[in-house]
Amino acid sequence: MTTKITSAPPAAGLRKESRRRPAASPSISTVGRPGFAWALPAALFFTLFAIVPLVMVAVLSFMSWNGLGSPQWVGTDNWSRLWDDPVMLKSVWLTLLLTALGVVIQTPLSILLGVWAAGYQRNRAVLSVIYFIPLLLSATAVSVLWRALLDPNFGIPADATWLFGDGNLFGEQATAIGVLAFVSTWQFTPFHTLIYQGAARSIPQVLYQAAEIDGAGRYRQFFHITLPQLRNSMITSMILMIVGGLTTFETVLILTQGGPGTDTTISAYYMYDKAFKGFDFGAGSAIALALVVAATIISLVVVKVSGYDKMRSSMEGVS
């Protein structure tokens, strides 16, 4: 005779109890958002070295001061003189031109090089390190280097007259602007390449795998997956290019010194010329304040038009 033994079902209370999560240990506390005290050192540093000097420059732009004695209040006289100054108006046009050249030239180069550097090609790491060397140098060192290399008497143009003509690349406005654009591209493209390299590596590989299943080739994947996913980084890079272009100074100071004549006198260099060569610190402060306002307005316009301010996702390219 066989005896069948059946186990009783667990009580409802026990079943419900088994599904409950274990209680958190009293020694583990929830970590919240850091308080304002964490940001206090950075806020004080920013206030002392950014906000306070900016306020002082704004006040000085309404005064006349030659660096000695006490500043004298002149109201909007500095602003009206700059508005009627043909060199100032020309410097604004040159600044916008060099900024536009930087964005147009550096953006496609940075995207292509960044996407390439994000891959796993042979010798990619070695080539990337060599390419990023200009990023380690200061703007002053880069300008001195190219000033020596492009010297019309002892540099490369002197030995390649078939390409550079008389070799004086700094004697004409067009070639001088071309040199400034080239040197800026050579130095700062690696920085923006680094931005795109990190962004390209964060793109989910499942998107490319799905595209390959659908029969999309390498070019269609680039234009329909990679570029849309780099949208956030592209906007950030362009804003940095615009702000950097509006505030470029060392390159012009060392390579052309605003010449020939005033053909490469951009606004930042004209500010230096007015304040530290002409001892007109009031006009120089007005130019500096105008550059800050212009850079802020252009950056806000780019953010607003691109819709960057409406993106809330932490994933690259997803709004």
Secondary structure, DSSP 8 states (H G I E B T S, - for coil): -----------HHHHHHHHS-----TT--------HHHHHHHHHHHIIIIIHHHHHHHHHTTEE--SSS--EE-TTHHHHHHHT-HHHHHHHHHHHHHHHHHHHHHHHHHHHHHHHHTS--TTHHHHHHHHTHHHHS-HHHHHHHHHHHT-TTTSHHHH-HHHHTTS-TTSSHHHHHHHHHHHHHHHHHHHHHHHHHHHHHTS-HHHHHHHHHTT--HHHHIIIIIHHHTHHHHHHHHHHHHHHHHT--HHHHHHTTT-STTTT--HHHHHHIIIIIS--HHHHHHHHHHHHHHHHHHHHHHHHHHTGGG---SSTT--
